[in-house]
């Protein structure tokens, strides 16, 4: 993988594509975890809803946002943009927590949408400006979100210009400051540890949406989908145990066992 200085935008794009192809090859059979998790998202997306009520429209839209961020995160991960991958995971968690909150409190949909009307209500400021904090304060009322606020906080160090998130990418060479435009890991094992954390977050997001939004609408598809979920969780659990990350979120282990 190239560590040469970037000369142009096209040069940068070329290195990205080289990284993606090389990393798909390096993942080998483990790449199937990415594909299978995406298949789960697509599976519940295919559920036919007889009537999309007003109270379901925004939660379903937020689900689609989370799924789109899954694609963005995987694309960034394969191209060695670790920070961008976890930024996408953070956005996906925000969407999932908001969707969950609105499903439980449909009378607040108007408050959630108030900024699009040109006015932030007091309720929006209190509840939706920091939905992670809202859910974490009331986690007993939102059991399917358990663990996600901690993963969100873990992602936050990649979403801001904090020292923990950026200083590892800069170095000084011959009196010149340089930035690494890609997040290279020392070994393939280290690289897979970050994939384990990324898939942990998106699999927990998926399970939240399945439990609170799509399972009640799945009808006779429920048994087949739950069987597929169980198979994925078994395979992912083995992968996660093989590639633990030292500074992973405190509740990651508990969350993974759900």
Backbone torsions as a table, in degrees:
resi	resn	phi	psi	omega
1	UNK	NA	138.3	-171.9
2	UNK	-75.4	136.9	171.5
3	UNK	-120.2	16.8	-177.4
4	UNK	-71.2	161.8	179.4
5	UNK	-66.8	141.2	-179.8
6	UNK	-78.9	129.7	-177.1
7	UNK	-103.9	-24.1	-177.4
8	UNK	-163.1	169.7	177.5
9	UNK	-61.6	-43.5	-179.7
10	UNK	-64.5	-36.4	175.9
11	UNK	-61.5	-43.6	178.4
12	UNK	-60.9	-47.1	178.4
13	UNK	-59.3	-40.2	-179.2
14	UNK	-62.9	-42.3	178.4
15	UNK	-65.8	-39.1	176.5
16	UNK	-55.9	-47.9	-178.0
17	UNK	-66.0	-39.1	176.4
18	UNK	-60.9	-43.6	178.9
19	UNK	-61.1	-44.7	-177.5
20	UNK	-61.1	-48.1	-179.0
21	UNK	-64.7	-41.3	-179.5
22	UNK	-65.7	-38.8	-176.7
23	UNK	-75.1	-32.5	173.3
24	UNK	-61.6	-42.1	178.1
25	UNK	-65.8	-41.4	-178.8
26	UNK	-66.3	-32.6	178.9
27	UNK	-69.5	-29.3	179.0
28	UNK	56.9	-130.9	-177.7
29	UNK	-66.3	-20.6	-179.6
30	UNK	-69.9	-17.3	177.3
31	UNK	-60.5	-24.3	-178.4
32	UNK	-62.5	-24.4	177.8
33	UNK	-64.2	-39.6	177.0
34	UNK	-63.5	-47.8	-178.6
35	UNK	-62.7	-43.3	-176.0
36	UNK	-70.4	-34.7	176.2
37	UNK	-67.2	-40.6	176.2
38	UNK	-62.1	-38.3	178.1
39	UNK	-61.4	-34.3	176.7
40	UNK	-65.3	-44.2	176.8
41	UNK	-59.0	-44.2	-179.4
42	UNK	-66.5	-33.2	-178.5
43	UNK	-63.4	-46.2	-179.7
44	UNK	-76.4	-23.0	175.3
45	UNK	-65.8	-24.7	-176.6
46	UNK	-83.5	-6.0	179.3
47	UNK	-64.4	126.3	-180.0
48	UNK	-84.8	122.3	-179.3
49	UNK	-100.5	120.5	-175.0
50	UNK	-60.1	-41.2	-179.5
51	UNK	-143.8	116.2	177.0
52	UNK	-87.1	100.2	-177.6
53	UNK	-74.8	168.4	178.0
54	UNK	-57.5	-38.5	-177.3
55	UNK	-73.4	-14.8	179.3
56	UNK	-97.1	-21.4	-171.7
57	UNK	-59.2	-51.8	-177.4
58	UNK	-68.8	-44.3	175.6
59	UNK	-57.9	-39.6	178.3
60	UNK	-68.5	-40.1	176.6
61	UNK	-59.6	-41.7	178.8
62	UNK	-65.5	-33.7	173.5
63	UNK	-60.0	-44.7	179.7
64	UNK	-63.2	-35.0	175.8
65	UNK	-63.8	-45.6	179.1
66	UNK	-59.3	-42.5	179.6
67	UNK	-65.3	-40.6	179.1
68	UNK	-64.6	-34.5	177.3
69	UNK	-70.3	-27.1	172.9
70	UNK	-61.0	-46.4	177.4
71	UNK	-61.4	-43.5	-179.9
72	UNK	-63.2	-40.5	-178.8
73	UNK	-66.2	-45.9	-179.9
74	UNK	-64.2	-42.3	178.2
75	UNK	-59.7	-44.7	179.4
76	UNK	-66.0	-42.8	-179.9
77	UNK	-59.2	-48.0	-178.3
78	UNK	-65.3	-29.5	-179.6
79	UNK	-89.3	7.9	177.4
80	UNK	68.5	39.7	170.7
81	UNK	-112.1	75.8	-175.7
82	UNK	-59.4	-45.9	-178.3
83	UNK	-60.2	-43.8	-179.5
84	UNK	-66.8	-34.8	178.7
85	UNK	-62.6	-43.5	-178.5
86	UNK	-78.5	-22.9	170.9
87	UNK	-64.9	-41.9	177.6
88	UNK	-64.1	-39.5	177.1
89	UNK	-61.9	-39.9	178.9
90	UNK	-62.3	-43.4	177.6
91	UNK	-62.5	-41.6	180.0
92	UNK	-63.1	-38.4	177.4
93	UNK	-66.8	-43.3	176.6
94	UNK	-55.2	-45.1	-179.6
95	UNK	-63.8	-43.2	-178.6
96	UNK	-65.1	-43.9	-179.9
97	UNK	-65.8	-38.2	177.5
98	UNK	-65.8	-43.4	178.2
99	UNK	-58.8	-46.4	179.5
100	UNK	-59.5	-47.3	-178.6
101	UNK	-60.5	-42.8	-177.7
102	UNK	-71.1	-31.3	175.5
103	UNK	-65.1	-34.5	178.8
104	UNK	-84.1	-21.9	-177.0
105	UNK	-133.8	65.1	-175.8
106	UNK	-61.4	-22.1	179.0
107	UNK	-68.3	-9.5	-179.1
108	UNK	-102.9	9.3	178.4
109	UNK	-60.2	-41.6	179.4
110	UNK	-61.6	-40.4	177.3
111	UNK	-63.6	-40.9	179.2
112	UNK	-61.6	-38.1	-177.4
113	UNK	-84.2	-4.0	-172.4
114	UNK	-56.8	-37.8	178.3
115	UNK	-61.0	-30.5	179.0
116	UNK	-71.3	-16.8	175.9
117	UNK	-92.4	1.6	178.5
118	UNK	91.6	11.4	-177.5
119	UNK	-146.5	124.7	175.1
120	UNK	-92.0	113.5	179.6
121	UNK	-75.1	163.9	176.3
122	UNK	-59.9	-36.2	179.3
123	UNK	-65.8	-38.9	177.2
124	UNK	-61.6	-45.8	-179.8
125	UNK	-59.9	-43.4	-176.0
126	UNK	-71.6	-38.4	-170.4
127	UNK	-102.4	-47.7	-166.6
128	UNK	-98.9	-17.3	179.1
129	UNK	-60.8	-36.6	176.5
130	UNK	-134.8	77.9	-175.0
131	UNK	-64.8	-29.3	177.9
132	UNK	-60.8	-45.2	179.6
133	UNK	-66.5	-38.5	178.5
134	UNK	-59.1	-47.8	-180.0
135	UNK	-67.9	-41.5	-177.6
136	UNK	-63.4	-37.3	178.7
137	UNK	-65.8	-26.6	-174.7
138	UNK	-122.7	37.0	-170.4
139	UNK	-61.2	-28.1	178.7
140	UNK	-64.4	-26.7	178.4
141	UNK	-84.5	-10.3	-177.4
142	UNK	-133.3	63.6	-172.5
143	UNK	-61.4	-28.5	-178.9
144	UNK	-73.8	-8.6	177.2
145	UNK	-95.5	-0.8	-176.0
146	UNK	-54.3	126.4	179.9
147	UNK	97.9	-31.6	-177.1
148	UNK	-64.6	-39.4	176.2
149	UNK	-58.2	-35.5	179.1
150	UNK	-69.2	-40.2	177.0
151	UNK	-65.9	-37.8	177.2
152	UNK	-58.3	-45.1	-179.6
153	UNK	-65.3	-37.5	175.7
154	UNK	-61.2	-42.0	-179.7
155	UNK	-67.8	-26.5	-172.7
156	UNK	-62.3	-28.3	-179.2
157	UNK	-70.3	-13.4	176.2
158	UNK	-97.1	-5.3	-173.3
159	UNK	-103.6	-3.9	-179.9
160	UNK	-132.8	168.2	-179.7
161	UNK	-85.8	49.9	178.2
162	UNK	-84.5	155.5	-176.1
163	UNK	-56.8	-43.4	-177.2
164	UNK	-61.6	-28.2	-175.1
165	UNK	-91.1	-18.4	-173.3
166	UNK	-125.1	-25.2	-172.2
167	UNK	-65.0	-25.2	178.8
168	UNK	-69.7	-11.5	-175.9
169	UNK	-97.1	-0.9	-176.1
170	UNK	-119.5	145.9	178.7
171	UNK	-151.9	164.2	179.5
172	UNK	-114.8	131.1	-178.1
173	UNK	-137.0	118.7	-179.9
174	UNK	53.6	44.8	177.5
175	UNK	74.8	10.1	-178.2
176	UNK	-119.5	132.2	176.2
177	UNK	-82.2	133.4	-179.9
178	UNK	-134.1	152.4	177.9
179	UNK	-114.4	142.1	173.3
180	UNK	-88.8	121.7	-177.1
181	UNK	-84.3	-7.7	178.9
182	UNK	-133.3	151.7	-176.6
183	UNK	-97.4	88.1	-179.0
184	UNK	-82.7	141.0	174.7
185	UNK	-108.6	155.4	-175.7
186	UNK	-66.0	-38.7	-175.9
187	UNK	-136.9	164.0	175.9
188	UNK	-62.0	-35.5	178.4
189	UNK	-61.1	-43.0	178.4
190	UNK	-61.9	-40.4	179.5
191	UNK	-62.1	-39.9	-178.9
192	UNK	-72.6	-25.2	176.3
193	UNK	-62.2	-38.2	178.8
194	UNK	-71.0	-34.2	175.3
195	UNK	-64.2	-40.3	179.3
196	UNK	-58.3	-42.5	179.8
197	UNK	-69.4	-38.7	-179.9
198	UNK	-64.5	-45.8	-180.0
199	UNK	-70.0	-29.7	174.9
200	UNK	-58.4	-48.7	-178.9
201	UNK	-62.7	-47.9	-176.8
202	UNK	-72.9	-27.4	175.8
203	UNK	-72.4	-36.3	176.5
204	UNK	-68.3	-36.6	175.2
205	UNK	-62.0	-45.7	179.0
206	UNK	-57.9	-46.7	-177.3
207	UNK	-63.9	-34.7	175.9
208	UNK	-61.4	-50.9	-179.2
209	UNK	-61.6	-39.8	179.5
210	UNK	-62.3	-46.9	-174.9
211	UNK	-68.5	-42.9	-169.5
212	UNK	-100.8	-16.4	-175.8
213	UNK	-118.5	-51.7	-169.9
214	UNK	-94.4	-32.0	-178.6
215	UNK	-59.5	-42.2	177.9
216	UNK	-64.4	-14.6	-177.5
217	UNK	-107.2	-3.2	-169.3
218	UNK	-78.7	-23.9	178.4
219	UNK	58.9	-129.3	-175.8
220	UNK	-75.2	-1.5	175.2
221	UNK	-85.2	-9.8	-171.9
222	UNK	-57.2	-50.6	-175.5
223	UNK	-60.7	-44.5	-179.0
224	UNK	-65.2	-40.6	179.5
225	UNK	-66.7	-42.2	-179.5
226	UNK	-66.1	-32.5	175.7
227	UNK	-65.2	-41.1	178.5
228	UNK	-67.3	-38.9	177.1
229	UNK	-61.9	-44.7	-179.1
230	UNK	-60.7	-41.5	179.1
231	UNK	-63.9	-43.9	179.1
232	UNK	-62.2	-45.2	-177.2
233	UNK	-62.4	-36.5	178.0
234	UNK	-64.1	-46.7	-179.6
235	UNK	-68.0	-40.4	-179.3
236	UNK	-68.8	-38.2	179.5
237	UNK	-58.1	-41.7	178.7
238	UNK	-64.2	-41.2	179.0
239	UNK	-65.4	-44.4	-177.8
240	UNK	-62.2	-40.7	179.2
241	UNK	-66.6	-30.6	-178.2
242	UNK	-75.9	-26.3	-175.8
243	UNK	-128.7	68.3	-179.9
244	UNK	-75.9	147.4	178.0
245	UNK	-110.4	128.9	-172.7
246	UNK	-60.3	-42.4	-175.7
247	UNK	-100.6	32.9	178.6
248	UNK	-67.3	161.1	178.2
249	UNK	-55.2	144.3	-175.4
250	UNK	-56.8	-36.7	-175.1
251	UNK	-96.0	14.1	-176.9
252	UNK	-61.8	-42.9	-177.0
253	UNK	-63.1	-45.4	-179.9
254	UNK	-64.2	-41.9	-178.6
255	UNK	-63.2	-42.2	-177.2
256	UNK	-62.9	-28.4	-177.6
257	UNK	-82.0	-9.5	-177.9
258	UNK	-63.6	NA	NA
